[in-house]
């Protein structure tokens, strides 16, 4: 006898109402599998350079210019990135482990399938950049500039972000598990399926009106209530 057909999966509750999906869709994480790597050539970064399958450890890249370069299947471990210029660079299928530096310029860059782990960075410029399938795990980043950037499937995990600027950015499927957000700026940002429920600390300095498209917890709503009331011009007084 032919196999019986399986019943169609129901998307309705017993009363016939459509089921609501619990929470936003999860961000897709990078599936990074680095090949056997070759030591980085003993030379500085060059604008428009092409770097494939290389490993660079504990190098000082301070002030070097790799604008427009392509880094693919690379591992940068413990590198100094003070004032390093990587504007419009393409960083693909790569891992940056414990980078440190102030004023790193990644404006207009593309980061795809990238892991950034235990960073110690300040004033990093990522305005106008595109981040897709990126995990930023651990570490601390002060004054991260993501103005006008596009973030899709990005996870900030267990890190501290001090005064991050998401002004005018587009965030789609972005998560912040165990992340500390201090004085975040969401002015003119567009959020879609952004999960803020599991942050260790949530502080928003500007752009509370842009939280449409985000999910927060009941406790976070209570914490944000005074700021939301002020945003609406609502007076709350005891009787």
BAFI-3210 file (N, C-alpha, C; in Angstrom, 3 decimals, decimal comma, padded with zeros to 6 digits):
// residues 239
n [1|2|3|4|5|6|7|8|9|10|11|12|13|14|15|16|17|18|19|20|21|22|23|24|25|26|27|28|29|30|31|32|33|34|35|36|37|38|39|40|41|42|43|44|45|46|47|48|49|50|51|52|53|54|55|56|57|58|59|60|61|62|63|64|65|66|67|68|69|70|71|72|73|74|75|76|77|78|79|80|81|82|83|84|85|86|87|88|89|90|91|92|93|94|95|96|97|98|99|100|101|102|103|104|105|106|107|108|109|110|111|112|113|114|115|116|117|118|119|120|121|122|123|124|125|126|127|128|129|130|131|132|133|134|135|136|137|138|139|140|141|142|143|144|145|146|147|148|149|150|151|152|153|154|155|156|157|158|159|160|161|162|163|164|165|166|167|168|169|170|171|172|173|174|175|176|177|178|179|180|181|182|183|184|185|186|187|188|189|190|191|192|193|194|195|196|197|198|199|200|201|202|203|204|205|206|207|208|209|210|211|212|213|214|215|216|217|218|219|220|221|222|223|224|225|226|227|228|229|230|231|232|233|234|235|236|237|238|239]
n.u [000,832|000,459|002,390|000,872|-000,258|001,355|-000,187|-000,847|001,199|-000,048|-000,603|-002,132|-003,847|-005,860|-008,279|-008,376|-007,024|-004,227|-000,960|001,374|004,706|007,308|009,124|011,760|013,232|016,173|019,524|021,661|024,628|028,168|029,754|032,600|035,430|038,590|041,206|044,332|046,812|049,004|051,998|051,850|053,094|056,221|055,707|054,251|050,702|048,997|047,323|044,403|045,371|045,592|044,793|044,979|044,137|045,969|048,003|048,476|050,256|050,422|051,302|052,306|050,312|050,019|048,928|049,112|048,099|045,551|043,476|040,631|041,523|041,433|040,695|040,666|039,722|041,498|043,526|043,937|045,789|046,012|046,812|047,999|046,043|046,029|044,916|044,909|044,217|041,565|039,551|036,765|037,576|037,394|036,514|036,463|035,168|036,870|038,876|039,347|041,316|041,538|042,202|043,610|043,440|043,148|041,033|040,769|040,087|037,449|035,582|032,889|033,509|033,229|032,150|031,929|030,814|032,486|034,424|034,937|036,851|037,263|038,054|039,807|039,113|038,863|036,964|036,439|035,852|033,145|031,288|028,824|029,409|029,014|027,782|027,514|026,439|028,128|029,958|030,577|032,401|032,890|035,299|035,819|034,505|034,845|032,965|032,008|031,493|028,853|027,295|024,842|025,407|024,872|023,545|023,203|022,143|023,848|025,677|026,233|027,998|028,354|029,962|031,218|029,838|030,475|028,831|027,925|027,271|024,556|023,301|021,040|021,488|020,767|019,359|019,014|017,846|019,560|021,366|021,957|023,129|023,965|025,344|026,666|025,238|025,945|024,655|023,675|023,158|020,442|019,394|017,366|017,689|016,832|015,109|014,753|013,506|015,229|016,838|016,791|016,435|018,104|020,259|022,947|022,960|021,066|021,255|020,018|020,707|019,699|017,109|014,966|012,484|012,888|012,722|010,826|010,338|012,159|012,684|012,022|012,388|009,886|010,956|012,893|011,259|010,054|012,307|012,904|010,699|010,502|012,111|010,787|008,319|009,106|009,920|007,483|006,348|004,867|003,497|004,087|002,642|002,211|-000,871]
n.v [-001,188|002,277|004,799|006,491|009,836|012,484|014,547|017,975|020,553|022,451|025,904|027,180|027,824|025,739|027,106|028,096|030,397|032,155|031,007|032,739|033,517|032,846|035,413|037,227|036,263|034,279|035,450|034,598|032,940|033,210|030,529|029,642|028,283|028,056|027,625|025,769|027,941|030,461|032,130|035,656|037,904|039,582|042,498|045,802|046,660|047,239|049,627|048,460|045,891|042,267|039,685|036,417|033,556|033,884|034,277|036,430|037,416|039,200|041,607|044,962|047,180|049,860|052,916|052,073|051,728|050,117|050,575|049,656|047,069|043,432|040,903|037,570|034,496|034,809|035,155|037,309|037,914|039,299|041,851|045,243|048,003|050,775|053,738|052,490|052,217|051,006|051,600|050,949|048,370|044,778|042,288|038,983|035,827|035,527|035,869|037,967|038,154|039,239|042,000|045,313|048,831|052,341|054,464|053,019|052,739|051,652|052,516|052,329|049,719|046,159|043,522|040,178|037,049|036,929|036,781|038,575|038,784|039,305|042,038|045,122|048,100|051,517|054,279|053,242|053,345|052,581|053,612|053,691|051,117|047,604|044,884|041,475|038,388|038,355|037,987|039,515|039,062|039,149|041,315|044,912|047,831|051,143|054,017|053,243|053,755|053,416|054,767|055,098|052,573|049,144|046,404|043,026|039,979|039,940|039,462|040,678|039,645|039,096|041,351|044,695|047,716|050,991|053,946|053,423|054,306|054,144|055,726|056,402|053,912|050,611|047,873|044,482|041,460|041,375|040,682|040,884|039,228|038,939|041,297|044,502|047,559|050,859|054,023|054,087|055,285|055,569|057,196|057,974|055,407|052,224|049,454|045,951|042,980|042,903|041,779|042,545|041,460|039,919|041,361|042,278|044,751|047,583|050,598|053,513|056,401|058,095|058,171|056,568|056,490|054,966|052,309|050,624|047,537|046,233|043,822|043,695|042,878|042,412|043,453|045,212|047,034|048,282|049,506|051,307|052,903|055,564|057,138|056,701|057,845|060,507|060,969|060,928|063,108|062,739|063,193|061,783|061,398|061,004|060,273]
n.w [000,000|-000,681|001,031|003,737|003,572|005,261|007,687|007,032|008,431|011,045|011,415|013,206|016,307|018,586|018,474|015,978|015,455|014,057|014,901|016,933|016,278|018,533|019,660|017,841|014,651|014,831|014,595|011,907|012,322|011,571|009,851|010,384|009,003|008,952|006,560|006,248|007,221|005,886|006,872|007,328|004,893|005,293|005,343|005,088|005,242|002,146|000,092|-001,495|-001,484|-001,756|000,236|001,192|002,984|005,162|008,145|010,828|013,578|016,610|015,479|014,688|013,309|013,261|012,000|009,346|005,882|004,458|002,745|000,860|000,587|000,310|002,524|003,007|004,440|006,615|009,595|012,180|014,926|018,061|017,173|016,784|016,071|015,906|014,542|012,080|008,648|006,993|005,256|003,206|002,866|002,319|004,374|004,740|005,711|007,975|010,999|013,754|016,400|019,633|018,906|019,239|019,763|018,840|017,033|014,639|011,217|009,508|007,765|005,502|004,922|004,156|006,055|006,250|007,326|009,685|012,670|015,584|018,317|021,762|021,649|022,156|021,718|020,600|019,501|016,962|013,502|011,702|010,072|007,558|006,810|005,879|007,544|007,772|008,928|011,313|014,288|017,318|020,000|023,456|025,164|024,871|023,448|022,850|021,973|019,389|016,023|014,054|012,267|009,791|008,880|007,736|009,260|009,288|010,511|012,851|015,815|018,973|021,574|024,948|025,274|025,948|025,111|024,840|024,592|021,859|018,471|016,575|014,770|012,196|011,133|009,747|011,196|011,142|012,259|014,653|017,574|021,154|023,294|026,717|026,608|027,391|027,028|026,894|027,016|024,333|020,997|019,024|017,117|014,381|013,434|011,899|012,887|012,723|013,797|016,042|018,869|022,114|024,556|026,175|027,043|029,228|030,365|029,559|028,109|026,748|025,119|023,194|020,704|021,478|020,316|018,109|018,624|017,647|016,146|017,607|020,262|023,663|027,162|029,806|032,222|031,240|029,980|032,175|033,258|031,246|031,263|032,532|030,778|028,368|028,963|029,255|026,640|025,339|026,425|028,661|031,837|034,946|037,946|041,442|043,093]
ca.u [000,000|001,258|002,494|-000,159|000,258|001,424|-001,067|-000,166|001,495|-000,984|-000,048|-003,207|-004,110|-007,105|-009,429|-008,288|-006,270|-002,830|000,007|002,386|006,057|007,878|010,327|012,249|014,084|017,539|020,552|022,509|026,017|029,136|030,291|033,979|036,366|039,791|042,087|045,718|047,200|050,387|052,411|051,694|054,372|056,882|055,567|053,078|049,495|049,032|045,982|043,949|046,063|044,781|045,382|044,148|044,649|047,176|047,943|049,340|050,188|051,133|051,948|051,959|049,845|049,697|049,055|049,256|046,980|045,072|042,195|040,200|042,130|040,577|041,236|039,782|040,269|042,679|043,508|044,752|045,788|046,751|047,451|047,750|045,365|045,883|044,883|045,046|043,202|040,999|038,322|036,250|038,172|036,490|037,019|035,555|035,522|038,105|038,767|040,231|041,399|042,181|042,802|043,599|043,805|042,271|040,890|040,814|039,148|036,818|034,417|032,509|034,034|032,318|032,547|030,977|031,287|033,645|034,393|035,791|036,854|038,059|038,637|040,002|039,154|038,222|036,782|036,473|034,971|032,470|030,138|028,598|029,890|028,035|028,152|026,585|026,914|029,282|029,868|031,527|032,289|033,815|036,052|035,209|034,682|034,358|032,638|031,916|030,718|028,159|026,288|024,534|025,841|023,829|023,882|022,262|022,639|025,005|025,520|027,151|027,844|029,230|030,921|030,817|029,813|030,309|028,354|027,903|026,453|023,846|022,485|020,744|021,852|019,708|019,687|018,091|018,263|020,734|021,176|022,910|023,130|024,970|026,104|026,397|025,082|025,937|024,400|023,586|022,440|019,665|018,720|017,072|017,984|015,708|015,323|013,873|013,830|016,386|016,550|017,494|015,917|019,093|021,407|023,292|022,567|020,567|021,160|019,794|020,819|018,900|016,470|013,972|011,367|013,253|012,723|009,892|011,098|012,989|011,988|012,617|011,733|009,063|011,797|013,512|010,216|009,930|013,498|012,856|009,440|010,658|012,623|009,717|007,333|009,667|009,902|006,104|005,851|003,867|003,810|003,664|002,618|001,447|-002,140]
ca.v [000,000|003,506|005,433|007,496|011,193|013,121|015,714|019,268|021,207|023,530|027,142|027,802|027,209|024,973|027,961|028,526|031,641|031,921|030,989|033,792|033,031|033,334|036,211|037,480|035,225|034,317|035,846|033,537|033,157|032,732|029,175|029,929|027,154|028,573|026,611|025,840|029,313|030,807|033,341|036,938|038,386|040,581|043,788|046,529|046,641|048,129|049,943|047,560|044,608|041,043|038,799|035,201|032,408|034,302|034,450|037,504|037,376|040,195|042,588|046,365|047,764|051,249|053,915|051,524|052,007|049,000|050,973|048,911|045,735|042,264|039,891|036,409|033,314|035,280|035,219|038,352|037,586|040,193|042,913|046,643|048,637|052,209|054,573|051,679|052,626|049,906|052,095|050,237|047,032|043,631|041,280|037,874|034,506|035,767|036,020|038,926|037,671|040,171|043,217|046,461|050,055|053,512|055,170|052,148|053,231|050,642|053,168|051,810|048,371|045,020|042,412|039,084|035,797|037,378|036,727|039,551|038,188|039,945|043,288|046,290|049,122|052,787|055,178|052,506|053,941|051,637|054,298|053,317|049,760|046,529|043,739|040,367|037,177|038,781|037,827|040,296|038,323|039,538|042,543|046,225|048,785|052,470|054,989|052,562|054,573|052,628|055,639|054,793|051,221|048,127|045,211|041,933|038,755|040,336|039,138|041,234|038,638|039,190|042,448|045,990|048,778|052,271|054,993|053,058|055,208|053,463|056,738|056,199|052,559|049,633|046,669|043,396|040,245|041,698|040,226|041,415|038,399|039,207|042,477|045,741|048,717|052,079|055,280|053,836|056,277|054,931|058,265|057,738|054,022|051,371|048,158|044,859|041,732|043,136|041,159|043,194|040,894|039,213|042,200|042,371|046,101|048,301|052,031|054,193|057,837|058,812|057,309|055,644|056,408|054,072|050,941|049,789|046,520|045,539|043,076|043,866|042,095|043,232|044,195|046,321|048,033|049,050|050,348|052,364|053,640|057,014|057,773|056,650|058,855|061,813|061,055|061,203|064,301|062,253|063,439|060,716|061,976|060,253|060,920]
ca.w [000,000|-000,657|002,342|004,029|003,554|006,563|007,739|006,895|009,701|011,321|011,931|013,965|017,589|018,506|018,169|014,588|015,311|013,663|015,999|016,894|016,450|019,789|019,500|016,482|014,068|015,312|013,642|011,367|012,698|010,573|009,998|009,994|008,969|008,304|005,974|006,713|006,942|005,557|007,588|006,645|004,339|006,138|004,651|005,587|004,431|000,991|-000,409|-002,550|-001,420|-001,782|001,237|001,173|003,719|005,861|009,594|011,321|015,033|017,432|014,604|014,887|012,048|013,567|010,953|007,998|004,986|003,654|002,182|-000,317|000,528|000,526|003,414|002,951|005,134|007,336|011,051|012,779|016,351|018,936|016,382|017,130|014,942|016,157|013,332|010,859|007,669|006,208|004,648|002,019|002,777|002,377|005,305|004,450|006,245|008,724|012,456|014,402|017,775|020,568|018,350|020,138|019,066|018,864|015,764|013,455|010,201|008,656|007,169|004,192|004,725|004,163|006,916|006,023|007,928|010,452|014,125|016,259|019,650|022,823|021,149|023,019|020,677|020,903|018,365|015,688|012,502|010,809|009,472|006,165|006,546|005,786|008,358|007,574|009,611|012,097|015,738|018,104|021,265|024,509|024,968|025,102|022,353|023,219|020,923|018,092|015,083|013,031|011,650|008,398|008,523|007,604|010,016|009,074|011,151|013,652|017,229|019,955|022,625|026,105|025,138|026,498|024,108|025,515|023,684|020,435|017,666|015,504|014,117|010,783|010,686|009,562|011,940|010,847|012,961|015,457|018,946|022,133|024,502|027,757|026,193|028,114|026,154|027,686|026,308|022,892|020,193|017,957|016,370|012,962|013,056|011,529|013,518|012,314|014,491|016,904|020,161|023,218|025,809|026,985|027,367|030,650|030,760|028,389|028,293|025,472|025,335|022,194|019,722|022,038|019,383|017,007|019,121|016,902|015,431|018,598|021,307|024,976|028,205|030,691|033,162|030,514|029,757|033,410|033,382|030,233|031,370|032,732|029,561|027,374|029,345|028,909|025,178|024,944|027,119|029,613|033,237|035,855|039,305|042,437|043,453]
c.u [000,877|001,281|001,393|000,475|000,266|000,503|-000,262|000,054|000,575|-000,244|-001,099|-003,354|-005,447|-008,335|-009,393|-007,535|-004,843|-001,915|001,000|003,752|006,658|009,167|010,736|013,034|015,509|018,484|021,327|023,960|026,959|029,556|031,734|034,839|037,610|040,618|043,440|046,287|048,698|050,774|052,274|053,048|054,926|056,899|054,329|051,867|049,657|047,607|045,607|044,626|045,109|045,460|044,466|044,844|045,900|046,930|048,962|049,169|051,042|051,879|051,460|051,609|049,490|049,955|049,175|047,965|046,682|043,720|041,860|040,790|041,075|041,315|040,248|040,468|041,539|042,440|044,474|044,650|046,654|047,420|047,063|047,198|045,145|045,989|045,133|043,894|042,806|039,666|038,016|036,922|037,066|037,146|036,020|036,080|036,802|037,812|039,810|040,199|042,205|042,864|042,709|043,975|042,751|042,238|041,031|039,723|038,699|035,576|034,153|032,989|032,906|032,914|031,501|031,584|032,588|033,382|035,408|035,738|037,785|038,778|038,798|040,219|038,452|038,116|036,853|035,430|034,428|031,270|030,042|029,030|028,719|028,563|027,091|027,204|028,235|028,988|030,968|031,393|033,350|034,481|035,232|035,530|034,047|034,090|032,672|030,985|030,159|027,100|026,108|024,968|024,639|024,312|022,801|022,875|023,943|024,702|026,628|026,977|028,869|030,261|030,355|030,939|029,502|030,006|028,457|026,913|025,872|022,998|022,300|021,085|020,608|020,162|018,608|018,641|019,600|020,427|022,284|022,961|024,301|025,842|025,700|026,386|024,985|025,743|024,400|022,755|021,768|018,959|018,585|017,426|016,697|016,001|014,289|014,351|015,146|016,026|017,431|017,194|017,005|020,359|021,684|022,879|022,185|020,413|021,069|019,765|019,928|018,273|015,516|012,785|011,658|013,232|011,669|010,685|012,060|012,084|012,747|011,838|010,830|009,892|012,462|012,493|010,030|011,117|013,447|011,644|009,631|011,144|011,566|008,644|007,817|009,648|008,523|005,565|004,803|004,349|003,250|003,776|001,786|000,159|-002,082]
c.v [001,251|004,100|006,465|008,876|011,764|014,327|017,003|019,878|022,388|024,730|027,901|027,092|026,470|025,810|028,482|029,814|031,333|031,931|032,133|033,177|033,663|034,091|036,404|036,288|035,401|034,746|034,616|033,869|032,663|031,299|029,211|028,674|027,596|027,431|026,616|027,190|029,452|032,050|034,586|037,380|039,516|041,929|044,472|046,307|047,583|048,404|049,025|046,204|043,429|040,018|037,601|034,090|032,695|034,435|035,496|037,574|038,486|041,226|043,990|046,974|049,242|052,156|053,381|051,720|050,775|049,309|050,189|047,525|044,641|041,263|038,740|035,211|033,682|035,244|036,296|038,184|038,580|041,351|044,300|047,361|050,124|052,992|053,776|052,005|051,419|050,327|051,327|048,868|045,977|042,569|040,121|036,588|034,569|035,956|037,023|038,613|038,661|041,350|044,354|047,704|051,132|054,110|054,310|052,568|052,082|051,224|052,608|050,408|047,347|043,939|041,324|037,775|036,043|037,176|037,734|039,212|038,978|041,194|044,299|047,470|050,389|053,650|054,492|053,068|052,854|052,302|053,940|051,911|048,786|045,328|042,660|039,084|037,472|038,531|038,656|039,794|038,785|040,871|043,797|047,141|050,102|053,301|054,358|053,355|053,691|053,470|055,266|053,407|050,300|046,861|044,165|040,654|039,031|040,043|039,820|040,389|038,839|040,287|043,711|047,035|050,085|053,345|054,585|053,941|054,429|054,459|056,474|054,823|051,697|048,334|045,614|042,094|040,478|041,338|040,766|040,548|038,727|040,412|043,675|046,895|049,961|053,283|055,090|054,910|055,555|055,962|057,906|056,321|053,289|049,970|047,154|043,571|041,841|042,654|041,781|042,538|040,368|040,036|042,146|043,728|046,867|049,776|052,733|055,694|058,633|057,794|056,285|055,462|055,477|052,605|050,054|048,815|045,778|044,795|043,292|043,031|042,997|044,047|045,392|047,421|048,903|049,986|051,540|053,277|055,136|057,739|057,780|057,686|060,255|062,032|061,452|062,509|063,964|062,521|062,312|061,257|061,085|061,009|061,449]
c.w [000,000|000,737|002,522|004,037|004,957|006,575|007,645|008,273|009,897|011,883|012,726|015,295|017,512|018,179|016,743|014,378|014,891|014,888|015,825|017,134|017,695|019,508|018,053|015,953|014,561|014,196|013,166|011,686|011,599|010,885|009,492|010,111|008,208|007,727|006,678|006,263|006,679|006,353|006,713|006,082|005,193|005,422|005,195|004,689|003,241|000,528|-001,571|-002,541|-001,353|-000,876|001,426|001,966|004,514|007,366|010,011|012,830|015,644|016,594|014,931|013,531|012,216|012,367|009,542|007,189|004,134|003,056|000,925|-000,429|000,703|001,398|003,453|003,592|005,890|008,841|011,494|014,289|017,125|018,235|016,902|015,903|015,174|014,847|012,056|009,922|006,805|005,597|003,368|001,831|002,800|003,242|005,272|005,095|007,080|010,207|012,931|015,888|018,618|019,885|019,361|019,337|019,188|017,470|014,530|012,479|009,304|007,980|005,775|003,912|004,668|005,050|006,756|006,518|008,684|011,939|014,668|017,746|020,575|022,345|022,275|022,083|021,155|019,666|017,020|014,735|011,566|010,154|007,984|005,817|006,412|006,561|008,175|008,114|010,317|013,567|016,380|019,534|022,261|024,224|025,230|023,931|022,779|021,963|019,530|017,182|013,977|012,325|010,178|007,957|008,351|008,288|009,792|009,639|011,887|015,117|018,019|021,212|023,744|026,013|025,782|025,399|024,825|024,482|022,214|019,680|016,485|014,696|012,632|010,259|010,493|010,227|011,682|011,431|013,665|016,910|019,844|023,392|025,432|027,437|027,056|027,122|027,030|026,782|024,797|022,213|019,028|017,087|014,897|012,505|012,682|012,041|013,023|012,981|015,258|018,310|021,237|024,556|026,721|027,213|028,869|031,201|029,504|028,726|026,949|025,729|024,389|021,248|020,304|021,098|018,218|017,438|018,467|016,038|016,342|019,577|022,603|025,981|029,046|031,680|032,484|030,243|030,993|033,585|032,434|030,379|031,614|031,477|028,469|027,686|028,991|027,401|024,676|025,551|028,150|031,035|034,079|037,274|040,205|042,778|044,879]
res [x|x|x|x|x|x|x|x|x|x|x|x|x|x|x|x|x|x|x|x|x|x|x|x|x|x|x|x|x|x|x|x|x|x|x|x|x|x|x|x|x|x|x|x|x|x|x|x|x|x|x|x|x|x|x|x|x|x|x|x|x|x|x|x|x|x|x|x|x|x|x|x|x|x|x|x|x|x|x|x|x|x|x|x|x|x|x|x|x|x|x|x|x|x|x|x|x|x|x|x|x|x|x|x|x|x|x|x|x|x|x|x|x|x|x|x|x|x|x|x|x|x|x|x|x|x|x|x|x|x|x|x|x|x|x|x|x|x|x|x|x|x|x|x|x|x|x|x|x|x|x|x|x|x|x|x|x|x|x|x|x|x|x|x|x|x|x|x|x|x|x|x|x|x|x|x|x|x|x|x|x|x|x|x|x|x|x|x|x|x|x|x|x|x|x|x|x|x|x|x|x|x|x|x|x|x|x|x|x|x|x|x|x|x|x|x|x|x|x|x|x|x|x|x|x|x|x|x|x|x|x|x|x|x|x|x|x|x|x]
***
